[in-house]
Amino acid sequence: MPRIGRTGCGETHVPACPALLMNIVIGSGPAGIACAYALLEKKQDVLVIDAGFQLEQRQRELLARVKDGQDAKAVAELIGIQNDPKLTGKGVHTKLNYGSDFPYRGALENLNLETSGTGLEPSLAVGGFSNVWGAAALPYRQDDIQDWPITTKDLAGHYEKVIQFTGLSAKKDDLADLFPLHTETPNHLEPSSQALRLLQGLAPLQADLKRAGIRYGSSRLMIGPSRNNRQPCVYCGQCIYGCPYGCIYNSGDDLADLLRKGTPGLHYRSDLIVTTIKEHGDTVTVDGFDRRSREPISLKAERGFLAAGVMPTAKIMLKSLGVYDQPVELKDSQYFLFPLLSTHGSREALTETAYTLSQVFMEIQDASLSPHTIHLQVYTYNDIITKTLDQRFRFLPLLRQVLVHQLEHRVLIVQGYLHSDHSGKISLSLKRDPATSKERFVAEGIPALGAKVIIGKILNKLGRHFAKLGLYPVAPALEFCLPGRGFHSGGSFPMRAKPGPLESDIYGRIGGTSRIHVVDASIFPSIPATTITLSAMANAHRIGSGNY
C-alpha cells in the first residue's frame, strides 16, 4: 500500500484534493472500494479515508519483491516468518496475515470498544477483513431476502460490475441455476485430490441429493486474474496464512493499484479515525482525529459514504445522531464448524500442491430445517488440520503420533452458516458517563436459542446421505460459535421502503439525511447464510451508482 501523508491527501502520483470534495468514502474494505469504483465510473472525484493500519514493513518489502519478479528467496522468507494462527483444540481462533495481527489492531484505544459474548471484531486496517477472509463469493437468492425493499434483480448488474474487478474462480455446475455466476469468463482452479474424489463420489447421488434438498458444486472464490492483473493461483498452499503472490482479492491491494496507476479523480488519506459525519445543507462534514498525533481533523464534501465496517459504522452513526443508551441490533449468520471423517485415506493430500481455501460448496434447502438456504463450505487438507489434531491429543503423548498419523489425511472441515432468522444477535450501544462525558462503545452477544437444534438435524441429514461415501459428520467435535464469529453480520440500520427511526432508505440514508449514505452490511435487513462480501460489494456499488 502506498504510504499517504497524514497532512495532505496524496503523494506525487495522487492528485491533490480539491478544497470541497465531491465524495468522501469512509473505509477501504470491500464495500468502500466497490462504492468508490461506482463513483469513479460516474466521473466523480472520490477521497477514500481510513485508519490505515498496515502490514509490517518487512513483510511489505518481501511482498513487493515477489510481485515485481516472483523472487523465490522472498517467497521462502515470507513463508518462513508466517507464524501459526492462534489455535484452540477445535481449530483456528484468530487468522493472521503473513504472521501479523494488523487487521485486528487499534479497536480498543480508538473506538473505546467493550465486548462480551461475541466473536465479532472491527478492523481498522487498509482493506479491512479482506486481508484475512476466505474469498468465498456467492450472490444472494431472492427467497432469502424477501424482507428487503430491493430484489436480486436490483443487484444483478452490480454483481457483474464487482466481479469484473475482483475476478471469480468458479464452474458452471449444479449450483448455477440457484446462484448465477454473473460472469461469462470465470477463472479456473484445479481442485485438490480430496475435493475431486468428493465431487466424483457425489455425482452418482446427485438426483437423490437434489430430492433431499442438497445441492453441491465447486466453491466460488475471488482468486486469480481480474481487471487489475492479479495472477492465477500457483497452488503454493499458503492461502490460510496469506497468499505470497497476491492471488486472493484484497481491497487494500486494489486501492494501492488504482493509486499507483494515477486513476483520475481518486484520492486517499490514511490514519484517520472518524467520529461523526453530519449534514449541513448541501455539505457533509466528516470529523475525527489523526490516530498518530491525536490532532482533530475536519473534512467537507458534497456527499459522504460510510463503509467503515458494521461496528465502527454503528458507533459513527449513533454519535452523529446523538443516540446514547439506545441499543441497535446487529443480525448475524450463525457460524459453526465440524469435521467430516472419511473411511478412505488420502495420503497424497499431505504432499500435493493445492490451494487451501474452501473447495466445495453445499446448499441445503429443506423446509423441515429452515425456509432459507443453509450454506456449507468444505475444506480439504491443509497443515492446520495436522496442527489442530496434534494439539487436541496433546494430553495423550503415547498415542498422539499414531492418532494424528491415522486421522490427518481422513478429515475434511465443514464451515456452516444459518440465516439470521435462526441466529444470535449483537447489541451495540453508545454510552456516555454523565459525570465525565467519557464514551464507551459496548457490544454484547445474544445467543440463538434454537440454532443448535437445527445444526444437529443438519449433521443427521448429512450422515444419512453421505454414509454411502464413507463420510461421517463428527458431532462431538462440533464447534458452535459465538454471535459474530463468522463475520457475517449487519442490519443495525436496516433498509426499509418506509424507514422508521434508525432505519435507512434504499440508498442507506438514515434520519432524514439526503447526502449521507451507509453502504456496508449495516443496512442489510437480514443476513442470508450464503457468503456476505460479494453482496455487500454489489449493494455498495448500487448505492454509489445511484441518481439521488
Secondary structure, DSSP 8 states (H G I E B T S, - for coil): -----SSSS--TTS----SSEEEEEE--SHHHHHHHHHHHHTT--EEEE---B---HHHHHHHHHHHHH--HHHHHHHHHH----EEETTEEEE--BTTB-GGGTTHHHHH-EEEES-------BTTGGGGT---B-----GGG-TTSSS-HHHHHHHHHHHHHHH--B---STTTTTS----SS-B-----HHHHHHHHHHGGGHHHHHHTTEEEEE--B-BS--TT--------S-TTT--TT--B--HHHHHHHHHHTT-TTEEEE-SEEEEEEEEETTEEEEEEEETTT--EEEEEEEEEEE-S-HHHHHHHHHHHHT--S--EEEEE--EEEEEEEESS--GGGGTS----S--EEEEE--TTT-SS-EEEEEE---HHHHHHHHHHTTT-HHHHHHHHHHHTTTEEEEEEE--GGGS-EEEEEEEE-TTT--EEEEEEEE--SSHHHHHHHHHHHHHHHHGGGTEEE-GGG-EE--TTTTS-EE-SS-B-SS--TT-B-TT--BTT-SSEEE-SGGG-SS--SS-SHHHHHHHHHHHHT---
